[in-house]
Each structure stands twice: as C-alpha cells, then as structure tokens.
C-alpha cells in the first residue's frame, strides 16, 4: 500500500482563537502570555506580532520592547483545550480514525487506505481534495485557519505544512521528494537542532542538498544517528503514526512574580503542585515510577533533576516528599528561583489499591 500522510497545523492557534473571540483584535499584534509588567513568557503570538520578532517562550518584557504596540492577552488554557478537541473530532469525521495528536494544535492523519492510485504520486494527488476539505471544514465550523501538508511520510508531511503558512496547502510527491528538500535549511529535518546544525555547518553543510551530497563519514560527527539523518535528507521516513492515547507524563509549574528562595513559599508551591499531579494521576488511574523537579533562575538557566523508583507512587505526600528531597539533594535552591516545576513520568496503570500498614 502506498503511504499517504497529512500533517495539519493550526495557524497561530492561541492568538487566532483570541482574535476570533474578540473581533477588535483581528489584524492586530496579539501576544498571548503574561503582561510585560509581570514575570512570565510569551505562550503564542499572532502573525502580526511575529513580524516584529516576537516568539513563543520569549520573556514578555522582551516581546514588549520588540513590539511596543503589542496587545497582551492572558492565556485561556481550558478554552484552547476545548477548541482542540473540536478540531480533532473534525479530522476524525472527515479523514478517518488514524489520527496522531502531536500537540494541542497539530496532528498527523494516515489516509493511505482511502487514497490509493496506480502509483505513489497518484495516491498523494488523491489526498489533495481531502486536505482542502479538512481546511474548509475547520474554517466553516470553528472560524479558524489551518495549514496542511500532504506527503508520503510523517517527515515530509511536517515539512510541507511548514513550507507555506498561514492557510497553506503544500504537496510533496514521492518522485520529487529529494529535489524538493535540496534547497531547504538543515533545521527543516526532524531532530536537527542548533547543536547538530552547528556540527554540520563546520563540515561545510548548510542546506539539505549539502547533506545529500556529503561523501564523508557522518558517524564520526553524529554517531549512530547519522544513518537515520541521511535517510531523512533524501525524504525517507518509515516511522508509523503513534495512535496510542496513553498519558506519558503529568506536570505542573509556576512562574513567580518575583524571584524567590523563600522556603515556606517554595514548599507551599511544591505541595500544591504535588496535589494537582496526584489528582490527575488518580483521574487516569495511574501511578508514576519517575518524579522530576524543574527550576529556572533569574538568568533563565534551567535545570531538571529526577528520581526513578522501583515501586510507583501516586499519593500527594509521596510525590511532595521526593520532590523536596530532589531539591535538597541537588542543592537547586542556591539562589532565587524564577520558576519551579514538578512532573511525573514512567506511568503505569494501577490494577489494585495499595494497602499501607504501619511499621511496628
């Protein structure tokens, strides 16, 4: 069967929801996040704000300097989550059940079974009207725009959706995939971050075409991952969709209005986070083998430390005690904190209630 994968990416999702719900914001530079007068970061920015260089995860104060006319809007997480559920339902209704939700605003859809032609390229062409239909359905039902990539695999579908935004639809055919990739920057490839890009740049590679043409031994630079990266450079990707709906991690974090190393404040924050995490574990009937703490200092240096356990934990007191131990053991509160976070992973289903007996 010829593989045909769609990648759907909502356009400036949080900001677009705010512009839709508040017509006065349409066409204006909207920045979703904490106001610049408080400690916090940008969660999302409209395309109007992005033209000024505003990006997600940027400190709000920096965003305000770059975009003096920016309109800051507090994030409404519950609204965005509800909107996401509506959009994912539209995808399933129009394209079928094989949907991998990558994040709140993007998903892969495998439409191979319903789009089979005489060749791989023809199969991909059969999916283009379906991609257009999805875009129209989202716009009609939710009054939001999405960009869609149509391609033979996940790697190329994602690259296609990034190629022309917003409200775009880009197709990459099997027969022309290597040629399509040649002029694109190395960072377009899945897994290539700043460090890998810098290593490849040092070897004279700046585009995917340079990587395709490279005759040296990439393993000397990138180790065992070099083989997969070379396959990516030619548009080869056999990764299947992950259709599991398992919760892989649960966490909570707080950014303080002012940097603080006040122990009672930090303990109260950590206790509340442990309670929230435990409640969510209980909701899904899960327990966690790994507990992790995260701290961020005033200079934005971020550290994480974790502890893995043979027996999973799920009670708030257990999670809180381990988190406190991690902070103390690693001396993480050696200066005021900007952010404190707590998360759990290595989740396992609880099959029976654990009974605790007092020691005698």
BELLINGI-V560746 format. One line per field, one symbol per residue. phi: phi as a letter, one per 40 degrees, with the letter a starting at -180 (. if undefined). burial: b if it has 24 or more other ideal C-beta (glycine too) atoms within 12 Angstrom, else e. A space follows every 10 residues. Layout:
BEGIN
phi=???
burial=???
END
This chain:
BEGIN
phi=.ccbbbbbbc cfddcccccc cbdcccgbcc bciccccbci bccaaccccc ccgcbcgcdd ccccccbdcc bcbccbdccc cccccccccc ccccbhccbb ccacbaabbc bdccbbbcac cccccccccc ccccdccccc cbfbbbbbbb acacdccccc cccabcfbab bbcccbcccc cdcccdcccd gcbdccdccc dccgbbbccc ccccbccccc bbgccdcccc cdccgcabcc ccccbcccab aaabbccbda bccdcccccc cccccccccc ccdcfbbbcb bbbbbbcccg cbbbbabbbc bcbacdcccc cccccccccc fcccadbcab baabagcbcc cacccbbccb
burial=ebbbbbbbbb bbbbbbbbbb eeeebeebbb bbbbebeebb bbbbbbbbbb ebebebebbb bbbbebbeeb bbbebeeeeb eebbeebbeb bbebbeebbb bbebbbbbbb bbeebeeeeb bebbbbbbeb bbbbbebbbe ebebbbbbbb bbbbbbbbbb bbbebbebbb bbbbeebbeb beebebebbb bbeeebbeeb eeeebebbeb bbebeeebee bbeeebebbb bbbbbbbeee beeeeeeebb bbbbbbeeeb eeeeebeebb bbbbbbbbeb beeeebbbbb bbbbbbeeee eebbbbbebe ebbbbbebbb ebbbebbeee ebbeebbbbb bbbbbbbbee eeeeeeeeee
END
